[in-house]
Amino acid sequence: MNRMKARLVNGYRVFQAPYGYHYERLNGQDKVLVRDEPLASIIQEA
């Protein structure tokens, strides 16, 4: 199984981050989505 398919199966997003989020490495894990403030709050309110 390739890496992209394995991440999808485990519930990770493998495509471009949506507006208001960005990828970041947390505690030695693979990259995960993290809110990009203040843009995320503006988009959520809209």
CHARMM-style PDB file with segment names, atoms N, HN, CA, C and O in Angstrom:
ATOM      1  N   MET     1       0.863  -1.171   0.000  1.00  0.00      PROA
ATOM      2  CA  MET     1       0.000   0.000   0.000  1.00  0.00      PROA
ATOM      3  C   MET     1       0.909   1.233   0.000  1.00  0.00      PROA
ATOM      4  O   MET     1       1.855   1.319   0.783  1.00  0.00      PROA
ATOM      5  N   ASN     2       0.613   2.169  -0.875  1.00  0.00      PROA
ATOM      6  HN  ASN     2      -0.155   2.099  -1.512  1.00  0.00      PROA
ATOM      7  CA  ASN     2       1.469   3.355  -0.915  1.00  0.00      PROA
ATOM      8  C   ASN     2       1.136   4.308   0.234  1.00  0.00      PROA
ATOM      9  O   ASN     2       0.103   4.177   0.891  1.00  0.00      PROA
ATOM     10  N   ARG     3       2.022   5.255   0.456  1.00  0.00      PROA
ATOM     11  HN  ARG     3       2.861   5.361  -0.077  1.00  0.00      PROA
ATOM     12  CA  ARG     3       1.915   6.158   1.610  1.00  0.00      PROA
ATOM     13  C   ARG     3       0.637   6.991   1.585  1.00  0.00      PROA
ATOM     14  O   ARG     3       0.001   7.173   2.624  1.00  0.00      PROA
ATOM     15  N   MET     4       0.248   7.504   0.406  1.00  0.00      PROA
ATOM     16  HN  MET     4       0.764   7.357  -0.437  1.00  0.00      PROA
ATOM     17  CA  MET     4      -0.942   8.348   0.321  1.00  0.00      PROA
ATOM     18  C   MET     4      -2.197   7.553   0.675  1.00  0.00      PROA
ATOM     19  O   MET     4      -3.050   8.035   1.420  1.00  0.00      PROA
ATOM     20  N   LYS     5      -2.308   6.359   0.150  1.00  0.00      PROA
ATOM     21  HN  LYS     5      -1.615   5.968  -0.456  1.00  0.00      PROA
ATOM     22  CA  LYS     5      -3.478   5.532   0.439  1.00  0.00      PROA
ATOM     23  C   LYS     5      -3.513   5.149   1.919  1.00  0.00      PROA
ATOM     24  O   LYS     5      -4.585   5.120   2.523  1.00  0.00      PROA
ATOM     25  N   ALA     6      -2.358   4.857   2.506  1.00  0.00      PROA
ATOM     26  HN  ALA     6      -1.486   4.880   2.016  1.00  0.00      PROA
ATOM     27  CA  ALA     6      -2.297   4.499   3.926  1.00  0.00      PROA
ATOM     28  C   ALA     6      -2.763   5.664   4.799  1.00  0.00      PROA
ATOM     29  O   ALA     6      -3.471   5.453   5.783  1.00  0.00      PROA
ATOM     30  N   ARG     7      -2.370   6.898   4.446  1.00  0.00      PROA
ATOM     31  HN  ARG     7      -1.795   7.070   3.646  1.00  0.00      PROA
ATOM     32  CA  ARG     7      -2.812   8.063   5.222  1.00  0.00      PROA
ATOM     33  C   ARG     7      -4.319   8.254   5.091  1.00  0.00      PROA
ATOM     34  O   ARG     7      -4.984   8.588   6.071  1.00  0.00      PROA
ATOM     35  N   LEU     8      -4.867   8.047   3.898  1.00  0.00      PROA
ATOM     36  HN  LEU     8      -4.327   7.776   3.101  1.00  0.00      PROA
ATOM     37  CA  LEU     8      -6.312   8.161   3.715  1.00  0.00      PROA
ATOM     38  C   LEU     8      -7.057   7.146   4.570  1.00  0.00      PROA
ATOM     39  O   LEU     8      -8.058   7.481   5.204  1.00  0.00      PROA
ATOM     40  N   VAL     9      -6.578   5.918   4.590  1.00  0.00      PROA
ATOM     41  HN  VAL     9      -5.764   5.646   4.075  1.00  0.00      PROA
ATOM     42  CA  VAL     9      -7.217   4.856   5.368  1.00  0.00      PROA
ATOM     43  C   VAL     9      -7.192   5.197   6.864  1.00  0.00      PROA
ATOM     44  O   VAL     9      -8.124   4.858   7.593  1.00  0.00      PROA
ATOM     45  N   ASN    10      -6.131   5.865   7.316  1.00  0.00      PROA
ATOM     46  HN  ASN    10      -5.374   6.141   6.724  1.00  0.00      PROA
ATOM     47  CA  ASN    10      -6.004   6.221   8.735  1.00  0.00      PROA
ATOM     48  C   ASN    10      -6.684   7.534   9.093  1.00  0.00      PROA
ATOM     49  O   ASN    10      -6.569   7.997  10.228  1.00  0.00      PROA
ATOM     50  N   GLY    11      -7.394   8.144   8.139  1.00  0.00      PROA
ATOM     51  HN  GLY    11      -7.487   7.767   7.217  1.00  0.00      PROA
ATOM     52  CA  GLY    11      -8.177   9.338   8.437  1.00  0.00      PROA
ATOM     53  C   GLY    11      -7.453  10.656   8.260  1.00  0.00      PROA
ATOM     54  O   GLY    11      -7.975  11.698   8.656  1.00  0.00      PROA
ATOM     55  N   TYR    12      -6.257  10.639   7.671  1.00  0.00      PROA
ATOM     56  HN  TYR    12      -5.833   9.793   7.348  1.00  0.00      PROA
ATOM     57  CA  TYR    12      -5.532  11.879   7.422  1.00  0.00      PROA
ATOM     58  C   TYR    12      -5.940  12.459   6.076  1.00  0.00      PROA
ATOM     59  O   TYR    12      -6.316  11.726   5.160  1.00  0.00      PROA
ATOM     60  N   ARG    13      -5.862  13.773   5.965  1.00  0.00      PROA
ATOM     61  HN  ARG    13      -5.556  14.368   6.709  1.00  0.00      PROA
ATOM     62  CA  ARG    13      -6.119  14.442   4.693  1.00  0.00      PROA
ATOM     63  C   ARG    13      -4.807  14.472   3.927  1.00  0.00      PROA
ATOM     64  O   ARG    13      -3.781  14.848   4.495  1.00  0.00      PROA
ATOM     65  N   VAL    14      -4.807  14.090   2.662  1.00  0.00      PROA
ATOM     66  HN  VAL    14      -5.640  13.785   2.201  1.00  0.00      PROA
ATOM     67  CA  VAL    14      -3.566  14.000   1.890  1.00  0.00      PROA
ATOM     68  C   VAL    14      -3.483  15.037   0.777  1.00  0.00      PROA
ATOM     69  O   VAL    14      -2.490  15.085   0.052  1.00  0.00      PROA
ATOM     70  N   PHE    15      -4.489  15.847   0.637  1.00  0.00      PROA
ATOM     71  HN  PHE    15      -5.296  15.808   1.226  1.00  0.00      PROA
ATOM     72  CA  PHE    15      -4.512  16.819  -0.439  1.00  0.00      PROA
ATOM     73  C   PHE    15      -4.174  18.203   0.091  1.00  0.00      PROA
ATOM     74  O   PHE    15      -3.822  18.345   1.263  1.00  0.00      PROA
ATOM     75  N   GLN    16      -4.272  19.214  -0.740  1.00  0.00      PROA
ATOM     76  HN  GLN    16      -4.557  19.099  -1.692  1.00  0.00      PROA
ATOM     77  CA  GLN    16      -3.961  20.580  -0.340  1.00  0.00      PROA
ATOM     78  C   GLN    16      -4.838  20.994   0.839  1.00  0.00      PROA
ATOM     79  O   GLN    16      -6.027  20.676   0.877  1.00  0.00      PROA
ATOM     80  N   ALA    17      -4.251  21.699   1.791  1.00  0.00      PROA
ATOM     81  HN  ALA    17      -3.286  21.958   1.759  1.00  0.00      PROA
ATOM     82  CA  ALA    17      -4.994  22.141   2.969  1.00  0.00      PROA
ATOM     83  C   ALA    17      -6.074  23.145   2.562  1.00  0.00      PROA
ATOM     84  O   ALA    17      -5.823  24.000   1.714  1.00  0.00      PROA
ATOM     85  N   PRO    18      -7.279  23.056   3.154  1.00  0.00      PROA
ATOM     86  CA  PRO    18      -8.331  24.024   2.832  1.00  0.00      PROA
ATOM     87  C   PRO    18      -7.969  25.401   3.390  1.00  0.00      PROA
ATOM     88  O   PRO    18      -7.114  25.517   4.268  1.00  0.00      PROA
ATOM     89  N   TYR    19      -8.627  26.442   2.871  1.00  0.00      PROA
ATOM     90  HN  TYR    19      -9.321  26.347   2.158  1.00  0.00      PROA
ATOM     91  CA  TYR    19      -8.382  27.795   3.363  1.00  0.00      PROA
ATOM     92  C   TYR    19      -8.629  27.844   4.865  1.00  0.00      PROA
ATOM     93  O   TYR    19      -9.606  27.278   5.357  1.00  0.00      PROA
ATOM     94  N   GLY    20      -7.752  28.512   5.586  1.00  0.00      PROA
ATOM     95  HN  GLY    20      -6.958  28.972   5.187  1.00  0.00      PROA
ATOM     96  CA  GLY    20      -7.888  28.636   7.030  1.00  0.00      PROA
ATOM     97  C   GLY    20      -7.146  27.563   7.807  1.00  0.00      PROA
ATOM     98  O   GLY    20      -7.175  27.565   9.038  1.00  0.00      PROA
ATOM     99  N   TYR    21      -6.478  26.641   7.111  1.00  0.00      PROA
ATOM    100  HN  TYR    21      -6.454  26.639   6.112  1.00  0.00      PROA
ATOM    101  CA  TYR    21      -5.710  25.572   7.747  1.00  0.00      PROA
ATOM    102  C   TYR    21      -4.357  25.452   7.077  1.00  0.00      PROA
ATOM    103  O   TYR    21      -4.182  25.893   5.941  1.00  0.00      PROA
ATOM    104  N   HSD    22      -3.398  24.857   7.773  1.00  0.00      PROA
ATOM    105  HN  HSD    22      -3.540  24.499   8.696  1.00  0.00      PROA
ATOM    106  CA  HSD    22      -2.104  24.547   7.181  1.00  0.00      PROA
ATOM    107  C   HSD    22      -1.575  23.271   7.827  1.00  0.00      PROA
ATOM    108  O   HSD    22      -2.016  22.878   8.907  1.00  0.00      PROA
ATOM    109  N   TYR    23      -0.628  22.635   7.151  1.00  0.00      PROA
ATOM    110  HN  TYR    23      -0.270  22.954   6.273  1.00  0.00      PROA
ATOM    111  CA  TYR    23      -0.028  21.413   7.676  1.00  0.00      PROA
ATOM    112  C   TYR    23       1.124  21.762   8.599  1.00  0.00      PROA
ATOM    113  O   TYR    23       1.887  22.690   8.333  1.00  0.00      PROA
ATOM    114  N   GLU    24       1.249  21.003   9.700  1.00  0.00      PROA
ATOM    115  HN  GLU    24       0.629  20.249   9.916  1.00  0.00      PROA
ATOM    116  CA  GLU    24       2.318  21.225  10.662  1.00  0.00      PROA
ATOM    117  C   GLU    24       2.688  19.897  11.302  1.00  0.00      PROA
ATOM    118  O   GLU    24       1.821  19.063  11.559  1.00  0.00      PROA
ATOM    119  N   ARG    25       3.968  19.702  11.556  1.00  0.00      PROA
ATOM    120  HN  ARG    25       4.673  20.380  11.347  1.00  0.00      PROA
ATOM    121  CA  ARG    25       4.402  18.494  12.261  1.00  0.00      PROA
ATOM    122  C   ARG    25       4.182  18.700  13.756  1.00  0.00      PROA
ATOM    123  O   ARG    25       4.618  19.710  14.308  1.00  0.00      PROA
ATOM    124  N   LEU    26       3.512  17.758  14.419  1.00  0.00      PROA
ATOM    125  HN  LEU    26       3.158  16.937  13.971  1.00  0.00      PROA
ATOM    126  CA  LEU    26       3.240  17.855  15.847  1.00  0.00      PROA
ATOM    127  C   LEU    26       3.805  16.646  16.573  1.00  0.00      PROA
ATOM    128  O   LEU    26       3.458  15.511  16.248  1.00  0.00      PROA
ATOM    129  N   ASN    27       4.659  16.873  17.539  1.00  0.00      PROA
ATOM    130  HN  ASN    27       4.941  17.795  17.803  1.00  0.00      PROA
ATOM    131  CA  ASN    27       5.190  15.833  18.429  1.00  0.00      PROA
ATOM    132  C   ASN    27       5.727  14.615  17.682  1.00  0.00      PROA
ATOM    133  O   ASN    27       5.439  13.483  18.070  1.00  0.00      PROA
ATOM    134  N   GLY    28       6.488  14.824  16.636  1.00  0.00      PROA
ATOM    135  HN  GLY    28       6.722  15.744  16.321  1.00  0.00      PROA
ATOM    136  CA  GLY    28       7.096  13.722  15.905  1.00  0.00      PROA
ATOM    137  C   GLY    28       6.139  12.932  15.037  1.00  0.00      PROA
ATOM    138  O   GLY    28       6.542  11.929  14.449  1.00  0.00      PROA
ATOM    139  N   GLN    29       4.891  13.345  14.936  1.00  0.00      PROA
ATOM    140  HN  GLN    29       4.564  14.160  15.414  1.00  0.00      PROA
ATOM    141  CA  GLN    29       3.918  12.666  14.077  1.00  0.00      PROA
ATOM    142  C   GLN    29       4.113  13.127  12.645  1.00  0.00      PROA
ATOM    143  O   GLN    29       4.944  13.992  12.369  1.00  0.00      PROA
ATOM    144  N   ASP    30       3.347  12.549  11.741  1.00  0.00      PROA
ATOM    145  HN  ASP    30       2.672  11.847  11.965  1.00  0.00      PROA
ATOM    146  CA  ASP    30       3.302  13.065  10.380  1.00  0.00      PROA
ATOM    147  C   ASP    30       2.629  14.425  10.414  1.00  0.00      PROA
ATOM    148  O   ASP    30       2.169  14.873  11.464  1.00  0.00      PROA
ATOM    149  N   LYS    31       2.574  15.073   9.274  1.00  0.00      PROA
ATOM    150  HN  LYS    31       2.948  14.709   8.421  1.00  0.00      PROA
ATOM    151  CA  LYS    31       1.949  16.389   9.208  1.00  0.00      PROA
ATOM    152  C   LYS    31       0.445  16.259   9.443  1.00  0.00      PROA
ATOM    153  O   LYS    31      -0.200  15.356   8.910  1.00  0.00      PROA
ATOM    154  N   VAL    32      -0.104  17.167  10.245  1.00  0.00      PROA
ATOM    155  HN  VAL    32       0.420  17.901  10.678  1.00  0.00      PROA
ATOM    156  CA  VAL    32      -1.531  17.198  10.522  1.00  0.00      PROA
ATOM    157  C   VAL    32      -2.047  18.610  10.245  1.00  0.00      PROA
ATOM    158  O   VAL    32      -1.275  19.568  10.230  1.00  0.00      PROA
ATOM    159  N   LEU    33      -3.356  18.730  10.025  1.00  0.00      PROA
ATOM    160  HN  LEU    33      -3.983  17.952  10.037  1.00  0.00      PROA
ATOM    161  CA  LEU    33      -3.949  20.036   9.773  1.00  0.00      PROA
ATOM    162  C   LEU    33      -4.090  20.813  11.073  1.00  0.00      PROA
ATOM    163  O   LEU    33      -4.502  20.275  12.101  1.00  0.00      PROA
ATOM    164  N   VAL    34      -3.735  22.103  10.999  1.00  0.00      PROA
ATOM    165  HN  VAL    34      -3.401  22.540  10.164  1.00  0.00      PROA
ATOM    166  CA  VAL    34      -3.832  22.994  12.151  1.00  0.00      PROA
ATOM    167  C   VAL    34      -4.500  24.272  11.664  1.00  0.00      PROA
ATOM    168  O   VAL    34      -4.245  24.726  10.549  1.00  0.00      PROA
ATOM    169  N   ARG    35      -5.368  24.859  12.514  1.00  0.00      PROA
ATOM    170  HN  ARG    35      -5.575  24.491  13.420  1.00  0.00      PROA
ATOM    171  CA  ARG    35      -6.034  26.115  12.142  1.00  0.00      PROA
ATOM    172  C   ARG    35      -5.017  27.226  11.961  1.00  0.00      PROA
ATOM    173  O   ARG    35      -4.059  27.334  12.727  1.00  0.00      PROA
ATOM    174  N   ASP    36      -5.229  28.055  10.941  1.00  0.00      PROA
ATOM    175  HN  ASP    36      -6.007  27.967  10.319  1.00  0.00      PROA
ATOM    176  CA  ASP    36      -4.361  29.178  10.624  1.00  0.00      PROA
ATOM    177  C   ASP    36      -5.102  30.457  10.993  1.00  0.00      PROA
ATOM    178  O   ASP    36      -5.826  31.027  10.177  1.00  0.00      PROA
ATOM    179  N   GLU    37      -4.911  30.900  12.240  1.00  0.00      PROA
ATOM    180  HN  GLU    37      -4.323  30.436  12.903  1.00  0.00      PROA
ATOM    181  CA  GLU    37      -5.610  32.101  12.721  1.00  0.00      PROA
ATOM    182  C   GLU    37      -4.932  33.348  12.192  1.00  0.00      PROA
ATOM    183  O   GLU    37      -3.718  33.306  11.993  1.00  0.00      PROA
ATOM    184  N   PRO    38      -5.608  34.439  11.951  1.00  0.00      PROA
ATOM    185  CA  PRO    38      -7.023  34.714  12.159  1.00  0.00      PROA
ATOM    186  C   PRO    38      -7.890  34.317  10.961  1.00  0.00      PROA
ATOM    187  O   PRO    38      -9.113  34.444  11.008  1.00  0.00      PROA
ATOM    188  N   LEU    39      -7.249  33.834   9.885  1.00  0.00      PROA
ATOM    189  HN  LEU    39      -6.255  33.731   9.847  1.00  0.00      PROA
ATOM    190  CA  LEU    39      -7.988  33.489   8.673  1.00  0.00      PROA
ATOM    191  C   LEU    39      -9.053  32.430   8.936  1.00  0.00      PROA
ATOM    192  O   LEU    39     -10.143  32.514   8.370  1.00  0.00      PROA
ATOM    193  N   ALA    40      -8.775  31.447   9.770  1.00  0.00      PROA
ATOM    194  HN  ALA    40      -7.890  31.379  10.230  1.00  0.00      PROA
ATOM    195  CA  ALA    40      -9.738  30.381  10.038  1.00  0.00      PROA
ATOM    196  C   ALA    40     -11.011  30.923  10.694  1.00  0.00      PROA
ATOM    197  O   ALA    40     -12.111  30.484  10.360  1.00  0.00      PROA
ATOM    198  N   SER    41     -10.871  31.862  11.615  1.00  0.00      PROA
ATOM    199  HN  SER    41      -9.977  32.218  11.886  1.00  0.00      PROA
ATOM    200  CA  SER    41     -12.050  32.443  12.284  1.00  0.00      PROA
ATOM    201  C   SER    41     -12.892  33.255  11.316  1.00  0.00      PROA
ATOM    202  O   SER    41     -14.121  33.224  11.383  1.00  0.00      PROA
ATOM    203  N   ILE    42     -12.242  33.979  10.419  1.00  0.00      PROA
ATOM    204  HN  ILE    42     -11.244  34.004  10.365  1.00  0.00      PROA
ATOM    205  CA  ILE    42     -12.963  34.787   9.440  1.00  0.00      PROA
ATOM    206  C   ILE    42     -13.753  33.889   8.513  1.00  0.00      PROA
ATOM    207  O   ILE    42     -14.920  34.162   8.234  1.00  0.00      PROA
ATOM    208  N   ILE    43     -13.137  32.823   8.032  1.00  0.00      PROA
ATOM    209  HN  ILE    43     -12.189  32.601   8.259  1.00  0.00      PROA
ATOM    210  CA  ILE    43     -13.820  31.891   7.132  1.00  0.00      PROA
ATOM    211  C   ILE    43     -14.952  31.174   7.846  1.00  0.00      PROA
ATOM    212  O   ILE    43     -16.018  30.978   7.263  1.00  0.00      PROA
ATOM    213  N   GLN    44     -14.744  30.774   9.109  1.00  0.00      PROA
ATOM    214  HN  GLN    44     -13.878  30.933   9.583  1.00  0.00      PROA
ATOM    215  CA  GLN    44     -15.787  30.087   9.866  1.00  0.00      PROA
ATOM    216  C   GLN    44     -17.008  30.985  10.059  1.00  0.00      PROA
ATOM    217  O   GLN    44     -18.144  30.522   9.953  1.00  0.00      PROA
ATOM    218  N   GLU    45     -16.773  32.276  10.344  1.00  0.00      PROA
ATOM    219  HN  GLU    45     -15.850  32.652  10.430  1.00  0.00      PROA
ATOM    220  CA  GLU    45     -17.876  33.198  10.544  1.00  0.00      PROA
ATOM    221  C   GLU    45     -18.655  33.440   9.262  1.00  0.00      PROA
ATOM    222  O   GLU    45     -19.872  33.620   9.288  1.00  0.00      PROA
ATOM    223  N   ALA    46     -17.941  33.442   8.135  1.00  0.00      PROA
ATOM    224  HN  ALA    46     -16.952  33.296   8.114  1.00  0.00      PROA
ATOM    225  CA  ALA    46     -18.606  33.679   6.837  1.00  0.00      PROA
ATOM    226  C   ALA    46     -19.475  32.489   6.515  1.00  0.00      PROA
ATOM    227  OT1 ALA    46     -20.130  32.466   5.473  1.00  0.00      PROA
TER     228      ALA     46
END
